[in-house]
Amino acid sequence: MAKRLKLKSKRGAAKRFKITGSGKIVRAHSGKRHLLGTKPSKRMRRLRKSALVKEADMREVRRMLPYGS
């Protein structure tokens, strides 16, 4: 019986997404890199927290992380 090749994770995706114990995918918010002086503190506080990946994008992200990186 032939050995199957291991699948590689997309390294960019592995750095951006984490999979929780229950199988949900967590991501960071965007909009925190530049032009920070014009953004209110309240908005920046909200952007600190992580967010869940939308159901519509879940399949795409799972494909990039075959072993749940």
Backbone bond lengths (Angstrom), bond angles and torsions (degrees), N, CA, C in turn:
res aa  C-N    CA-C-N  psi(-1)  N-CA   C-N-CA  omega(-1)  CA-C   N-CA-C  phi
1 M - - - 1.455 - - 1.527 109.25 -
2 A 1.330 117.08 130.52 1.469 121.85 -176.67 1.527 110.86 -75.47
3 K 1.348 115.01 143.19 1.454 119.58 177.85 1.520 109.36 -77.46
4 R 1.326 116.35 138.17 1.472 120.15 177.00 1.522 109.18 -83.96
5 L 1.306 115.55 145.22 1.454 120.01 177.15 1.518 110.27 -73.85
6 K 1.320 115.60 148.07 1.460 119.73 174.52 1.519 108.65 -75.62
7 L 1.321 116.16 146.10 1.467 120.57 175.63 1.514 108.95 -87.58
8 K 1.323 115.93 143.74 1.458 119.79 178.03 1.522 109.79 -94.49
9 S 1.315 115.72 143.19 1.463 120.70 173.09 1.514 108.28 -78.52
10 K 1.337 116.99 148.00 1.461 120.47 170.62 1.517 106.52 -72.43
11 R 1.326 117.91 117.55 1.455 121.01 -171.69 1.526 112.49 -63.58
12 G 1.318 116.85 -35.72 1.468 119.71 178.18 1.515 110.72 -63.15
13 A 1.328 116.69 -40.13 1.463 121.44 -179.99 1.525 110.75 -70.95
14 A 1.328 116.86 -37.15 1.468 120.66 -179.21 1.527 110.92 -62.94
15 K 1.332 116.39 -30.84 1.458 120.55 179.58 1.525 112.23 -80.50
16 R 1.320 117.08 -23.17 1.466 120.89 -173.96 1.521 114.67 -96.93
17 F 1.331 117.31 -25.97 1.459 120.74 -174.13 1.516 111.42 -120.63
18 K 1.335 115.52 147.38 1.464 121.37 173.46 1.529 106.81 -127.80
19 I 1.326 116.20 145.60 1.458 120.03 177.96 1.523 108.33 -105.17
20 T 1.330 115.90 127.67 1.461 121.34 -177.67 1.529 109.70 -77.10
21 G 1.302 115.94 172.20 1.455 121.33 179.42 1.510 112.55 -62.71
22 S 1.332 116.23 -30.47 1.467 119.82 -179.52 1.523 112.20 -88.11
23 G 1.343 117.21 0.39 1.468 120.01 175.30 1.516 115.20 96.87
24 K 1.336 117.58 0.72 1.460 119.36 176.80 1.526 108.82 -78.00
25 I 1.329 115.94 158.01 1.460 120.05 -179.65 1.524 108.62 -111.19
26 V 1.336 115.60 128.54 1.457 122.11 -176.18 1.528 109.29 -107.23
27 R 1.327 115.57 142.74 1.460 121.30 178.88 1.516 109.42 -136.67
28 A 1.334 116.06 166.35 1.466 121.06 176.59 1.526 108.73 -94.54
29 H 1.318 116.50 158.89 1.455 121.02 175.58 1.523 109.82 -78.90
30 S 1.315 115.75 153.79 1.463 120.17 175.36 1.524 108.87 -95.57
31 G 1.326 116.09 172.12 1.458 120.42 174.49 1.515 114.75 94.57
32 K 1.347 117.85 24.67 1.465 119.43 -177.79 1.527 112.40 -121.37
33 R 1.320 118.03 17.96 1.465 120.96 -173.09 1.528 113.37 -96.43
34 H 1.324 117.79 -42.21 1.468 119.18 -175.64 1.522 109.71 -147.32
35 L 1.335 116.15 170.90 1.474 122.87 -176.40 1.525 110.72 57.32
36 L 1.328 116.49 41.44 1.458 120.60 -174.09 1.526 112.35 -78.36
37 G 1.321 116.53 -22.17 1.456 119.63 -178.14 1.513 113.65 -67.06
38 T 1.321 116.80 -25.62 1.472 120.40 -177.37 1.520 112.24 -88.96
39 K 1.328 117.13 -10.46 1.469 119.55 -176.39 1.523 110.09 -93.38
40 P 1.326 117.18 133.82 1.461 120.76 -179.39 1.533 112.26 -64.57
41 S 1.338 115.28 151.21 1.466 120.94 179.92 1.520 111.37 -59.11
42 K 1.310 116.47 -36.49 1.467 120.74 -179.53 1.535 110.40 -61.18
43 R 1.321 115.74 -42.16 1.467 120.73 179.09 1.527 110.44 -65.84
44 M 1.333 117.15 -42.53 1.453 120.75 -179.53 1.531 111.30 -64.65
45 R 1.328 116.21 -36.01 1.470 120.36 177.04 1.513 110.61 -63.75
46 R 1.331 116.64 -41.90 1.468 120.68 179.40 1.520 111.48 -66.78
47 L 1.326 117.02 -34.17 1.463 120.71 -178.98 1.525 112.63 -72.51
48 R 1.334 117.10 -18.77 1.471 120.77 178.57 1.524 112.21 -64.76
49 K 1.320 115.96 -36.16 1.466 120.60 -174.85 1.528 110.94 -72.15
50 S 1.314 115.74 153.71 1.456 119.51 178.50 1.524 109.84 -82.38
51 A 1.316 115.38 161.00 1.464 121.52 -179.28 1.521 108.28 -130.29
52 L 1.315 116.47 160.10 1.457 121.39 177.63 1.525 109.54 -89.05
53 V 1.316 116.00 147.31 1.457 121.26 175.22 1.519 107.86 -72.19
54 K 1.320 116.58 138.14 1.464 121.68 -179.17 1.531 110.58 -65.29
55 E 1.296 115.62 151.60 1.464 122.68 -178.77 1.534 111.27 -56.61
56 A 1.340 115.87 -36.93 1.467 121.13 -178.16 1.529 112.02 -65.50
57 D 1.326 117.90 -29.13 1.460 121.72 -177.32 1.531 113.06 -97.25
58 M 1.308 116.93 -6.36 1.460 122.52 -172.94 1.534 111.86 -59.44
59 R 1.307 117.72 -44.88 1.458 121.41 -176.20 1.527 111.00 -62.01
60 E 1.332 115.19 -41.92 1.465 121.57 179.53 1.530 111.38 -61.70
61 V 1.322 115.84 -45.11 1.467 120.50 -177.81 1.518 110.45 -68.82
62 R 1.315 117.92 -40.52 1.470 120.78 178.86 1.527 111.47 -61.86
63 R 1.321 116.24 -35.25 1.466 120.32 178.45 1.534 110.41 -64.96
64 M 1.338 116.17 -34.63 1.462 119.80 -179.46 1.528 111.89 -75.88
65 L 1.341 116.75 -20.05 1.473 122.13 -179.34 1.521 109.49 -120.44
66 P 1.332 118.66 74.88 1.458 120.45 -172.35 1.524 114.96 -61.99
67 Y 1.335 117.88 -27.02 1.457 119.53 -178.50 1.518 112.55 -112.32
68 G 1.309 116.68 20.66 1.455 120.63 176.56 1.505 113.93 65.46
69 S 1.329 116.69 49.15 1.477 121.04 179.91 1.508 110.68 -60.43
